[in-house]
């Protein structure tokens, strides 16, 4: 498996990279600032990366990075032998998590762009 270097990355979002895939990343030196955004569990990212900034959304889970489920979402997941809890909590809670994730990333990019 090819190692991916952190160079060129602007931020790392854990839901996009499940823990079992983190071995594919080389935590070597990066020429750009990195933000570690933890959802639900503080500092849950890869070992060896020293982020320029860390952000934490305590009431979120990795699934809160997904779009808000439709009313049919849980039933569709169950029909496909999936986990309907992916659609939890309520749409309002998912939207709140989206806003907190957005604000954390926006803040980081705004600070780095100055």
Secondary structure as UniProt FT lines:
FT   STRAND          4..5
FT   TURN            7..8
FT   STRAND          12..13
FT   HELIX           14..16
FT   HELIX           19..24
FT   STRAND          25..26
FT   STRAND          35..39
FT   TURN            42..43
FT   TURN            47..48
FT   STRAND          53..57
FT   TURN            58..59
FT   HELIX           62..65
FT   TURN            71..72
FT   HELIX           73..79
FT   TURN            80..81
FT   HELIX           84..87
FT   HELIX           91..112
//
